[in-house]
Amino acid sequence: MSQRSAEIPLSRAGQARKSDPAQVAQRAYERFVQRGGEHGHDQEDWLEAEKELGHQ
């Protein structure tokens, strides 16, 4: 029986894109500042930053 490996999203260069936590953190912080520094949305900011940067 053949096993299929999990599908991995590929970048334009055809290589799997690795998440860079520093870039995600920077973008999440920018979202925090744009919202006026309102606390309590850290998880939302992080997940949206990952989406915007194309990270998985």
HTML snippet that shows the backbone in 3Dmol.js (N, CA, C, O; Angstrom):
<script src="https://3Dmol.org/build/3Dmol-min.js"></script>
<div id="view" style="width:600px;height:400px;position:relative"></div>
<script>
const pdb = `
ATOM      1  N   MET A   1       0.835  -1.172   0.000  1.00  0.00           N
ATOM      2  CA  MET A   1       0.000   0.000   0.000  1.00  0.00           C
ATOM      3  C   MET A   1       0.888   1.247   0.000  1.00  0.00           C
ATOM      4  O   MET A   1       1.854   1.324   0.759  1.00  0.00           O
ATOM      5  N   SER A   2       0.571   2.186  -0.823  1.00  0.00           N
ATOM      6  CA  SER A   2       1.346   3.419  -0.963  1.00  0.00           C
ATOM      7  C   SER A   2       0.863   4.461   0.041  1.00  0.00           C
ATOM      8  O   SER A   2      -0.340   4.635   0.237  1.00  0.00           O
ATOM      9  N   GLN A   3       1.800   5.147   0.670  1.00  0.00           N
ATOM     10  CA  GLN A   3       1.447   6.223   1.591  1.00  0.00           C
ATOM     11  C   GLN A   3       1.731   7.554   0.923  1.00  0.00           C
ATOM     12  O   GLN A   3       2.770   7.733   0.288  1.00  0.00           O
ATOM     13  N   ARG A   4       0.808   8.481   1.068  1.00  0.00           N
ATOM     14  CA  ARG A   4       0.998   9.828   0.522  1.00  0.00           C
ATOM     15  C   ARG A   4       1.494  10.733   1.628  1.00  0.00           C
ATOM     16  O   ARG A   4       0.990  10.697   2.750  1.00  0.00           O
ATOM     17  N   SER A   5       2.466  11.531   1.310  1.00  0.00           N
ATOM     18  CA  SER A   5       2.941  12.500   2.297  1.00  0.00           C
ATOM     19  C   SER A   5       1.963  13.663   2.358  1.00  0.00           C
ATOM     20  O   SER A   5       1.210  13.906   1.414  1.00  0.00           O
ATOM     21  N   ALA A   6       1.981  14.366   3.458  1.00  0.00           N
ATOM     22  CA  ALA A   6       1.102  15.525   3.620  1.00  0.00           C
ATOM     23  C   ALA A   6       1.463  16.581   2.588  1.00  0.00           C
ATOM     24  O   ALA A   6       2.635  16.785   2.269  1.00  0.00           O
ATOM     25  N   GLU A   7       0.449  17.241   2.077  1.00  0.00           N
ATOM     26  CA  GLU A   7       0.698  18.311   1.112  1.00  0.00           C
ATOM     27  C   GLU A   7       1.237  19.521   1.852  1.00  0.00           C
ATOM     28  O   GLU A   7       0.708  19.907   2.894  1.00  0.00           O
ATOM     29  N   ILE A   8       2.279  20.114   1.318  1.00  0.00           N
ATOM     30  CA  ILE A   8       2.913  21.288   1.915  1.00  0.00           C
ATOM     31  C   ILE A   8       2.766  22.450   0.946  1.00  0.00           C
ATOM     32  O   ILE A   8       3.160  22.338  -0.214  1.00  0.00           O
ATOM     33  N   PRO A   9       2.195  23.583   1.411  1.00  0.00           N
ATOM     34  CA  PRO A   9       2.090  24.744   0.520  1.00  0.00           C
ATOM     35  C   PRO A   9       3.471  25.156   0.019  1.00  0.00           C
ATOM     36  O   PRO A   9       4.445  25.148   0.773  1.00  0.00           O
ATOM     37  N   LEU A  10       3.542  25.508  -1.232  1.00  0.00           N
ATOM     38  CA  LEU A  10       4.818  25.882  -1.828  1.00  0.00           C
ATOM     39  C   LEU A  10       4.857  27.367  -2.136  1.00  0.00           C
ATOM     40  O   LEU A  10       3.835  27.968  -2.466  1.00  0.00           O
ATOM     41  N   SER A  11       6.014  27.942  -2.031  1.00  0.00           N
ATOM     42  CA  SER A  11       6.200  29.339  -2.402  1.00  0.00           C
ATOM     43  C   SER A  11       6.322  29.428  -3.916  1.00  0.00           C
ATOM     44  O   SER A  11       6.327  28.408  -4.604  1.00  0.00           O
ATOM     45  N   ARG A  12       6.421  30.630  -4.426  1.00  0.00           N
ATOM     46  CA  ARG A  12       6.552  30.821  -5.875  1.00  0.00           C
ATOM     47  C   ARG A  12       7.790  30.137  -6.426  1.00  0.00           C
ATOM     48  O   ARG A  12       7.802  29.719  -7.584  1.00  0.00           O
ATOM     49  N   ALA A  13       8.811  30.019  -5.630  1.00  0.00           N
ATOM     50  CA  ALA A  13      10.048  29.383  -6.075  1.00  0.00           C
ATOM     51  C   ALA A  13       9.929  27.864  -6.063  1.00  0.00           C
ATOM     52  O   ALA A  13      10.852  27.165  -6.482  1.00  0.00           O
ATOM     53  N   GLY A  14       8.792  27.349  -5.583  1.00  0.00           N
ATOM     54  CA  GLY A  14       8.573  25.914  -5.566  1.00  0.00           C
ATOM     55  C   GLY A  14       9.102  25.228  -4.329  1.00  0.00           C
ATOM     56  O   GLY A  14       9.142  23.998  -4.281  1.00  0.00           O
ATOM     57  N   GLN A  15       9.507  25.981  -3.333  1.00  0.00           N
ATOM     58  CA  GLN A  15      10.000  25.406  -2.094  1.00  0.00           C
ATOM     59  C   GLN A  15       9.017  25.727  -0.983  1.00  0.00           C
ATOM     60  O   GLN A  15       8.354  26.763  -0.993  1.00  0.00           O
ATOM     61  N   ALA A  16       8.939  24.818  -0.028  1.00  0.00           N
ATOM     62  CA  ALA A  16       8.051  25.048   1.107  1.00  0.00           C
ATOM     63  C   ALA A  16       8.487  26.319   1.823  1.00  0.00           C
ATOM     64  O   ALA A  16       9.678  26.539   2.041  1.00  0.00           O
ATOM     65  N   ARG A  17       7.534  27.143   2.183  1.00  0.00           N
ATOM     66  CA  ARG A  17       7.851  28.401   2.851  1.00  0.00           C
ATOM     67  C   ARG A  17       7.912  28.174   4.353  1.00  0.00           C
ATOM     68  O   ARG A  17       6.956  27.677   4.950  1.00  0.00           O
ATOM     69  N   LYS A  18       9.015  28.530   4.955  1.00  0.00           N
ATOM     70  CA  LYS A  18       9.180  28.390   6.392  1.00  0.00           C
ATOM     71  C   LYS A  18       8.742  29.680   7.067  1.00  0.00           C
ATOM     72  O   LYS A  18       9.015  30.780   6.587  1.00  0.00           O
ATOM     73  N   SER A  19       8.071  29.520   8.169  1.00  0.00           N
ATOM     74  CA  SER A  19       7.616  30.669   8.928  1.00  0.00           C
ATOM     75  C   SER A  19       8.793  31.310   9.660  1.00  0.00           C
ATOM     76  O   SER A  19       9.536  30.628  10.366  1.00  0.00           O
ATOM     77  N   ASP A  20       8.958  32.601   9.493  1.00  0.00           N
ATOM     78  CA  ASP A  20       9.997  33.345  10.205  1.00  0.00           C
ATOM     79  C   ASP A  20       9.316  34.072  11.364  1.00  0.00           C
ATOM     80  O   ASP A  20       8.662  35.093  11.155  1.00  0.00           O
ATOM     81  N   PRO A  21       9.465  33.560  12.566  1.00  0.00           N
ATOM     82  CA  PRO A  21       8.778  34.162  13.708  1.00  0.00           C
ATOM     83  C   PRO A  21       9.079  35.646  13.898  1.00  0.00           C
ATOM     84  O   PRO A  21       8.216  36.389  14.365  1.00  0.00           O
ATOM     85  N   ALA A  22      10.270  36.089  13.551  1.00  0.00           N
ATOM     86  CA  ALA A  22      10.611  37.509  13.712  1.00  0.00           C
ATOM     87  C   ALA A  22       9.771  38.377  12.780  1.00  0.00           C
ATOM     88  O   ALA A  22       9.307  39.446  13.179  1.00  0.00           O
ATOM     89  N   GLN A  23       9.572  37.927  11.544  1.00  0.00           N
ATOM     90  CA  GLN A  23       8.747  38.689  10.597  1.00  0.00           C
ATOM     91  C   GLN A  23       7.290  38.699  11.040  1.00  0.00           C
ATOM     92  O   GLN A  23       6.621  39.730  10.972  1.00  0.00           O
ATOM     93  N   VAL A  24       6.801  37.546  11.496  1.00  0.00           N
ATOM     94  CA  VAL A  24       5.415  37.458  11.954  1.00  0.00           C
ATOM     95  C   VAL A  24       5.226  38.360  13.169  1.00  0.00           C
ATOM     96  O   VAL A  24       4.230  39.078  13.261  1.00  0.00           O
ATOM     97  N   ALA A  25       6.173  38.327  14.096  1.00  0.00           N
ATOM     98  CA  ALA A  25       6.079  39.164  15.293  1.00  0.00           C
ATOM     99  C   ALA A  25       6.066  40.643  14.933  1.00  0.00           C
ATOM    100  O   ALA A  25       5.300  41.415  15.510  1.00  0.00           O
ATOM    101  N   GLN A  26       6.906  41.043  13.988  1.00  0.00           N
ATOM    102  CA  GLN A  26       6.954  42.444  13.559  1.00  0.00           C
ATOM    103  C   GLN A  26       5.617  42.874  12.974  1.00  0.00           C
ATOM    104  O   GLN A  26       5.112  43.948  13.300  1.00  0.00           O
ATOM    105  N   ARG A  27       5.044  42.044  12.116  1.00  0.00           N
ATOM    106  CA  ARG A  27       3.764  42.390  11.486  1.00  0.00           C
ATOM    107  C   ARG A  27       2.635  42.396  12.514  1.00  0.00           C
ATOM    108  O   ARG A  27       1.749  43.249  12.459  1.00  0.00           O
ATOM    109  N   ALA A  28       2.663  41.450  13.449  1.00  0.00           N
ATOM    110  CA  ALA A  28       1.646  41.418  14.502  1.00  0.00           C
ATOM    111  C   ALA A  28       1.738  42.687  15.353  1.00  0.00           C
ATOM    112  O   ALA A  28       0.715  43.252  15.741  1.00  0.00           O
ATOM    113  N   TYR A  29       2.955  43.130  15.642  1.00  0.00           N
ATOM    114  CA  TYR A  29       3.148  44.363  16.410  1.00  0.00           C
ATOM    115  C   TYR A  29       2.620  45.569  15.635  1.00  0.00           C
ATOM    116  O   TYR A  29       1.998  46.457  16.217  1.00  0.00           O
ATOM    117  N   GLU A  30       2.866  45.602  14.331  1.00  0.00           N
ATOM    118  CA  GLU A  30       2.355  46.702  13.505  1.00  0.00           C
ATOM    119  C   GLU A  30       0.832  46.751  13.564  1.00  0.00           C
ATOM    120  O   GLU A  30       0.251  47.834  13.628  1.00  0.00           O
ATOM    121  N   ARG A  31       0.185  45.599  13.545  1.00  0.00           N
ATOM    122  CA  ARG A  31      -1.281  45.551  13.651  1.00  0.00           C
ATOM    123  C   ARG A  31      -1.729  46.097  15.011  1.00  0.00           C
ATOM    124  O   ARG A  31      -2.709  46.837  15.095  1.00  0.00           O
ATOM    125  N   PHE A  32      -1.009  45.730  16.068  1.00  0.00           N
ATOM    126  CA  PHE A  32      -1.290  46.205  17.420  1.00  0.00           C
ATOM    127  C   PHE A  32      -1.217  47.733  17.485  1.00  0.00           C
ATOM    128  O   PHE A  32      -2.100  48.381  18.047  1.00  0.00           O
ATOM    129  N   VAL A  33      -0.164  48.296  16.910  1.00  0.00           N
ATOM    130  CA  VAL A  33       0.023  49.749  16.909  1.00  0.00           C
ATOM    131  C   VAL A  33      -1.071  50.426  16.086  1.00  0.00           C
ATOM    132  O   VAL A  33      -1.609  51.452  16.501  1.00  0.00           O
ATOM    133  N   GLN A  34      -1.402  49.866  14.932  1.00  0.00           N
ATOM    134  CA  GLN A  34      -2.444  50.446  14.074  1.00  0.00           C
ATOM    135  C   GLN A  34      -3.793  50.484  14.784  1.00  0.00           C
ATOM    136  O   GLN A  34      -4.621  51.352  14.510  1.00  0.00           O
ATOM    137  N   ARG A  35      -4.009  49.540  15.696  1.00  0.00           N
ATOM    138  CA  ARG A  35      -5.263  49.480  16.437  1.00  0.00           C
ATOM    139  C   ARG A  35      -5.229  50.430  17.633  1.00  0.00           C
ATOM    140  O   ARG A  35      -6.196  50.492  18.392  1.00  0.00           O
ATOM    141  N   GLY A  36      -4.149  51.161  17.812  1.00  0.00           N
ATOM    142  CA  GLY A  36      -4.055  52.114  18.909  1.00  0.00           C
ATOM    143  C   GLY A  36      -3.505  51.502  20.188  1.00  0.00           C
ATOM    144  O   GLY A  36      -3.688  52.058  21.271  1.00  0.00           O
ATOM    145  N   GLY A  37      -2.838  50.370  20.073  1.00  0.00           N
ATOM    146  CA  GLY A  37      -2.236  49.743  21.245  1.00  0.00           C
ATOM    147  C   GLY A  37      -3.232  49.033  22.147  1.00  0.00           C
ATOM    148  O   GLY A  37      -2.943  48.770  23.314  1.00  0.00           O
ATOM    149  N   GLU A  38      -4.399  48.723  21.609  1.00  0.00           N
ATOM    150  CA  GLU A  38      -5.427  48.035  22.397  1.00  0.00           C
ATOM    151  C   GLU A  38      -5.008  46.586  22.646  1.00  0.00           C
ATOM    152  O   GLU A  38      -4.766  45.829  21.706  1.00  0.00           O
ATOM    153  N   HIS A  39      -4.926  46.215  23.917  1.00  0.00           N
ATOM    154  CA  HIS A  39      -4.505  44.864  24.294  1.00  0.00           C
ATOM    155  C   HIS A  39      -5.661  43.867  24.146  1.00  0.00           C
ATOM    156  O   HIS A  39      -6.827  44.249  24.055  1.00  0.00           O
ATOM    157  N   GLY A  40      -5.301  42.585  24.126  1.00  0.00           N
ATOM    158  CA  GLY A  40      -6.311  41.528  24.107  1.00  0.00           C
ATOM    159  C   GLY A  40      -6.549  40.907  22.745  1.00  0.00           C
ATOM    160  O   GLY A  40      -7.439  40.069  22.596  1.00  0.00           O
ATOM    161  N   HIS A  41      -5.767  41.302  21.744  1.00  0.00           N
ATOM    162  CA  HIS A  41      -5.948  40.769  20.391  1.00  0.00           C
ATOM    163  C   HIS A  41      -4.670  40.125  19.868  1.00  0.00           C
ATOM    164  O   HIS A  41      -4.479  40.008  18.658  1.00  0.00           O
ATOM    165  N   ASP A  42      -3.799  39.709  20.779  1.00  0.00           N
ATOM    166  CA  ASP A  42      -2.492  39.199  20.367  1.00  0.00           C
ATOM    167  C   ASP A  42      -2.576  37.961  19.488  1.00  0.00           C
ATOM    168  O   ASP A  42      -1.852  37.860  18.497  1.00  0.00           O
ATOM    169  N   GLN A  43      -3.440  37.023  19.830  1.00  0.00           N
ATOM    170  CA  GLN A  43      -3.551  35.808  19.016  1.00  0.00           C
ATOM    171  C   GLN A  43      -4.109  36.135  17.635  1.00  0.00           C
ATOM    172  O   GLN A  43      -3.623  35.625  16.626  1.00  0.00           O
ATOM    173  N   GLU A  44      -5.121  36.978  17.595  1.00  0.00           N
ATOM    174  CA  GLU A  44      -5.701  37.406  16.315  1.00  0.00           C
ATOM    175  C   GLU A  44      -4.647  38.113  15.458  1.00  0.00           C
ATOM    176  O   GLU A  44      -4.537  37.849  14.260  1.00  0.00           O
ATOM    177  N   ASP A  45      -3.879  39.005  16.071  1.00  0.00           N
ATOM    178  CA  ASP A  45      -2.829  39.722  15.339  1.00  0.00           C
ATOM    179  C   ASP A  45      -1.802  38.752  14.770  1.00  0.00           C
ATOM    180  O   ASP A  45      -1.375  38.894  13.624  1.00  0.00           O
ATOM    181  N   TRP A  46      -1.410  37.771  15.569  1.00  0.00           N
ATOM    182  CA  TRP A  46      -0.396  36.805  15.124  1.00  0.00           C
ATOM    183  C   TRP A  46      -0.917  35.995  13.935  1.00  0.00           C
ATOM    184  O   TRP A  46      -0.225  35.849  12.928  1.00  0.00           O
ATOM    185  N   LEU A  47      -2.135  35.471  14.057  1.00  0.00           N
ATOM    186  CA  LEU A  47      -2.695  34.642  12.986  1.00  0.00           C
ATOM    187  C   LEU A  47      -2.900  35.443  11.704  1.00  0.00           C
ATOM    188  O   LEU A  47      -2.646  34.939  10.609  1.00  0.00           O
ATOM    189  N   GLU A  48      -3.354  36.676  11.832  1.00  0.00           N
ATOM    190  CA  GLU A  48      -3.535  37.516  10.650  1.00  0.00           C
ATOM    191  C   GLU A  48      -2.185  37.870  10.020  1.00  0.00           C
ATOM    192  O   GLU A  48      -2.064  37.926   8.796  1.00  0.00           O
ATOM    193  N   ALA A  49      -1.183  38.106  10.848  1.00  0.00           N
ATOM    194  CA  ALA A  49       0.160  38.394  10.329  1.00  0.00           C
ATOM    195  C   ALA A  49       0.683  37.197   9.540  1.00  0.00           C
ATOM    196  O   ALA A  49       1.276  37.364   8.474  1.00  0.00           O
ATOM    197  N   GLU A  50       0.463  35.994  10.060  1.00  0.00           N
ATOM    198  CA  GLU A  50       0.881  34.790   9.329  1.00  0.00           C
ATOM    199  C   GLU A  50       0.188  34.708   7.971  1.00  0.00           C
ATOM    200  O   GLU A  50       0.820  34.395   6.962  1.00  0.00           O
ATOM    201  N   LYS A  51      -1.109  34.989   7.952  1.00  0.00           N
ATOM    202  CA  LYS A  51      -1.860  34.960   6.684  1.00  0.00           C
ATOM    203  C   LYS A  51      -1.299  35.981   5.702  1.00  0.00           C
ATOM    204  O   LYS A  51      -1.053  35.667   4.537  1.00  0.00           O
ATOM    205  N   GLU A  52      -1.100  37.208   6.185  1.00  0.00           N
ATOM    206  CA  GLU A  52      -0.611  38.283   5.319  1.00  0.00           C
ATOM    207  C   GLU A  52       0.755  37.961   4.726  1.00  0.00           C
ATOM    208  O   GLU A  52       1.041  38.301   3.578  1.00  0.00           O
ATOM    209  N   LEU A  53       1.585  37.307   5.513  1.00  0.00           N
ATOM    210  CA  LEU A  53       2.937  36.992   5.062  1.00  0.00           C
ATOM    211  C   LEU A  53       3.009  35.667   4.308  1.00  0.00           C
ATOM    212  O   LEU A  53       4.062  35.299   3.786  1.00  0.00           O
ATOM    213  N   GLY A  54       1.893  34.958   4.255  1.00  0.00           N
ATOM    214  CA  GLY A  54       1.859  33.694   3.523  1.00  0.00           C
ATOM    215  C   GLY A  54       2.541  32.559   4.246  1.00  0.00           C
ATOM    216  O   GLY A  54       3.037  31.629   3.610  1.00  0.00           O
ATOM    217  N   HIS A  55       2.575  32.617   5.566  1.00  0.00           N
ATOM    218  CA  HIS A  55       3.229  31.585   6.362  1.00  0.00           C
ATOM    219  C   HIS A  55       2.184  30.596   6.838  1.00  0.00           C
ATOM    220  O   HIS A  55       1.008  30.925   6.990  1.00  0.00           O
ATOM    221  N   GLN A  56       2.634  29.399   7.066  1.00  0.00           N
ATOM    222  CA  GLN A  56       1.752  28.346   7.572  1.00  0.00           C
ATOM    223  C   GLN A  56       2.184  27.898   8.934  1.00  0.00           C
ATOM    224  O   GLN A  56       1.559  27.015   9.521  1.00  0.00           O
TER     225      GLN A  56
END
`;
const viewer = $3Dmol.createViewer("view");
viewer.addModel(pdb, "pdb");
viewer.setStyle({}, {cartoon: {color: "spectrum"}});
viewer.zoomTo();
viewer.render();
</script>
